[in-house]
Amino acid sequence: MPQLRIALAQVDAVVGDLEGNAKIVLDRCREAAAQDAHLVVFPEMMLTGYPIEDLAMRASVIQASRELVETLAVDLQAQGLGDLVVYVGHLDRAEGVADGPGVPKNAPTNSVAVLHGGRVVAKQAKHHLWNYGVGDEMRTFVAGHTINVVQVHGVDVALAICEDIWQEGPSAAARAAEASLLVVPNGSPYEANKDDVRYDLVSRRAREGDCTVAYVNTIGGQDELVFEGDSIVVGPTGDVLARGTQFAEELLVVDLDLPAATPRMPDPQESFGGLRIQRTIVSSEPLPAYEPRPAEVRDRLDDLGERYFALVTGLRGYVEKNGFRSVLMGLSGGIDSTLCGAIAVDALGADRVFGVSNPSAWSTEHSRSDAADLADRTGLRLDTVPIASILDSYEELLELEGLAEENLQARIRANIWMALSNRDGHLVLACGNKSELATGYSTIYGDAVGGYAPLKDVPKTLVWELSRWRNAHAETQGQQPPIPEHAIAKPPSAELRPGQLDSDSLPPYEVLDAILDAYVDRDLGYDDVLAEGFDPEVVKRVVALVDRAEYKRRQYPPGPKISRRNFGRDRRVPITNRWREHA
Amino acid sequence: MPQLRIALAQVDAVVGDLEGNAKIVLDRCREAAAQDAHLVVFPEMMLTGYPIEDLAMRASVIQASRELVETLAVDLQAQGLGDLVVYVGHLDRAEGVADGPGVPKNAPTNSVAVLHGGRVVAKQAKHHLWNYGVGDEMRTFVAGHTINVVQVHGVDVALAICEDIWQEGPSAAARAAEASLLVVPNGSPYEANKDDVRYDLVSRRAREGDCTVAYVNTIGGQDELVFEGDSIVVGPTGDVLARGTQFAEELLVVDLDLPAATPRMPDPQESFGGLRIQRTIVSSEPLPAYEPRPAEVRDRLDDLGERYFALVTGLRGYVEKNGFRSVLMGLSGGIDSTLCGAIAVDALGADRVFGVSNPSAWSTEHSRSDAADLADRTGLRLDTVPIASILDSYEELLELEGLAEENLQARIRANIWMALSNRDGHLVLACGNKSELATGYSTIYGDAVGGYAPLKDVPKTLVWELSRWRNAHAETQGQQPPIPEHAIAKPPSAELRPGQLDSDSLPPYEVLDAILDAYVDRDLGYDDVLAEGFDPEVVKRVVALVDRAEYKRRQYPPGPKISRRNFGRDRRVPITNRWREHA
């Protein structure tokens, strides 16, 4: 059988940085060539980054991407890399599609170009537009109608783009076209356990298509989305031939033995399932036999480790890609801000992380000592600005008590963080968790203040689990656990009035999070939630809290999605909404 | 020709209030029957309100809507209204469509049911899903594949649902089916000049279909969207037979002479353009001749009046549907908050509007006197809480100057508004305009604070125009102009440092707004903006400001869309985005 050495470029493309992304392509192609690879595959929408949302419809962006992919082919050739066959995702335009109602402006396509010998030798646009969950591709793209089969060193290579492989069709098409390799560039966001689902899918498609599947995913953080990489090569029997690292850039080089292409006459009518099959021959001669190298099959992270690194990757992406030097957060000594501090130190290094303790009259002694302990363990910088005198200055002018007074304390703290941010250029982090955000148990313009919210999609029970995981992980590495045990063990409190505990206002977090998983993550109605065995009064209370807090969530900063259904891109419900799940 | 008296129910359905919306249907049907109407048409998604976003995919909501439409038919009959033929928009489920990737969960449809004689006699689901601009229907609905023709008193009546009529097809289908009346229930949001576009469209479809078109639109505010009504009946020659009021509920009753249906044998294979034609005969006998009544053709508002009432309608909808008793806003004496105050008084009445003046050391005397003048003219309640002592209390603890100090003043004001909101239950209004939001010329967690932002989609130059329009409108009504002339005439200033003017930081508003119209509303790239004749340096500066302020816009409250492209549902770009229009 002919051999082929392929390189999967699992890289972090930055949205909108077309020149920078092209440089990544050149650099990784040079690296692939140095390792004698023949074919290199980059992720979906490599040149623009992914997702670019409505930028896909702007004529200037389309034009730039179309020109750049041609320039890139020339540059590769000029750098002596013209022999490589390079698959590059980019933004293209479907010619001949008129604009009009229902057709995205400028008829953009989510395309992949195949570069070789200084030219674009083939182009294919995504067939199945991703339009559920966090995907909105029917808004911005038109679908493609060709299947491109490129013959490389005597091997027929077919192409499917991300969502295409989640739908029926591409492996049948590859089989019909008698391709023995199916390359799949992706921008597939992380969510818990998706790596298992993804492996099952890729493996099934390989068996269905009787072909090898090379699945390349991007990595990095982009606003609410985190990409984990997890690129994978699966043989026609469904066995894993290579698998990339999670949450890191990598060039995964894999040697394959692939059935030779069937010699055939050109047939302009060739099609499958309504898609036209376009064939391009780059080289029909198999390579002389060479000694294959063993490929990497990286270990998986465990379930908690995977989520922890997703949070780190999301925060790092937001900070670095937006050019912030440092982050600042309020450190209350509570477990949410403590875990945020640990994540920030892991993402950025301790010298870029600033904490502020803002004790009030109701703050406990341990709120200060736990924050100080975190600073000692991690090396982050901790300052203290007490708020009692500022609160007094408001209360000299306004008569306040109860909730109004409690919230004002949280807002004074936020003013201090924002003043320090304005003065010193820090990005402020909001440290609230998903359970709070779901129930509205947070102060808008108070603890909800920030440019990014690392724990936005992390329920409170998972906050504790991740904290314990992080400490245990440190121990396996022979390092000091970053998170003070007392911050994990103490009962949660907002400390906005004397002796206040979260359990005064909310059901126990174990119960709350289970109900939220049913009502929010799985979108069940009242009867279906009840059927899982919860107390009806508690369910009613939780559902009412969630429904009433939608306005707060709309003004909350973005944070990394790690669950099946995050607040933000995933769950889209009206604010003005009188629907109640129970009468 | 047979006669038919139709009633267009231009009503305000509340999202999620299924029982309340069903009661509106019963009440309006009683009113229509009292006026001897034969056929009543309600807007798109009448029973659930529109748009319901992801609620469309929740099984409990679908089930409730499906059951309610059946109950409603029985209730109409029980109330002696069974002879009416009633078109009611509702959420339905497509039977036989499997769930899976790319198919919305529970296969919901945007449907219209035809009720008569205590039963649902026909159902049709929308063919063309609205998926551009502020529409996301491909996310939540599956498309229908039937055209339902219902014969009523010897007249064949066809149906198209909102977006269907914007696409080619429905009038050709009506013509092919030989229907002489096409009813079109809509949930078509307001934007400037859309009434003219809508009239042209409806008129063209009537001529193409050689039929009368009865276009019924909802009215009211729903989060970012405002519906203006503007229901219209157009004859087969394109002439307007009746037209409803803008921005008010109304039952528009119209007598029509319509060609009689052609007698035909049932044909289960009848179809057009891939859609199956389903015929239902409610009554084939034409009515005995009766004396027709003249129909209303209401005057149009002028361009500014239309926008003003859109803002009033949007605010009123948000306040009433969310159950707020009152609104509160900071009144700086500037034109933005002054116009907001006038809009709030028009929307809610003066006794529900509270203003707070928060003078600082840098506030001018006229900032107080202009706010007091507004209060005198409109009757809204004005309180004063100075902020200097509070600012001092922060500055005793933090060394701040420049931007950090300026922003802190705005945030102290916001804390005071929120404390009063928490204490007294007011909805806080953010008074910023679209030009500020575009350029980031506002303080996040400061003047950007609020639950609703009436001027979010109003550029600064339009703020002045609307203020002048409102005063002139008062004069035509013999009332005192609500807006102090000095607030309109004075140069705009944030008053966050001595002598500060907006023109220190921004280009003149006439220039700025023209560039924003090109870059934001029309989504042009740099070269295309320049081609309109602006100074390149000014364009670069404005484009850079817009690009950098995306993070602030994401945390801004919702406000009513009145332009072709609002910040929010319409313009969706990444925060993390290195694309720059100029190199």
Interface residues (C-beta under 8 A of the other chain):
Chain A: V14 V15 G16 D17 L18 G20 T48 P51 I52 E53 D54 L55 M57 R58 A59 S60 V61 Q63 P101 G102 P104 K105 H128 W130 N131 Y132 D136 M138 R139 E163 W166 Q167 G221 Q222 D223 G317 Y318 K321 N322 V385 P386 S389 I390 D392 S393 Y394 E396 L397 L398 E399 L400 L403 A404 E405 N407 L408 R411 I412 A414 N415 I416 M418 A419 L420 N422 R423 I444 Y445 V449 G451 D523 L524 G525 Y526 D527 D528 Y551 R554 Q555 Y556 P557 P558 R571 R572 V573 P574 I575 T576 N577 R578 W579 R580 E581
Chain B: V14 V15 G16 D17 L18 G20 T48 P51 I52 E53 D54 L55 M57 R58 A59 S60 V61 Q63 P101 G102 P104 K105 H128 W130 N131 Y132 D136 M138 R139 E163 W166 Q167 G221 Q222 D223 G317 Y318 K321 N322 V385 P386 S389 I390 D392 S393 Y394 E396 L397 L398 E399 L400 L403 A404 E405 N407 L408 R411 I412 A414 N415 I416 M418 A419 L420 N422 R423 I444 Y445 V449 G451 D523 L524 G525 Y526 D527 D528 Y551 R554 Q555 Y556 P557 P558 R571 R572 V573 P574 I575 T576 N577 R578 W579 R580 E581
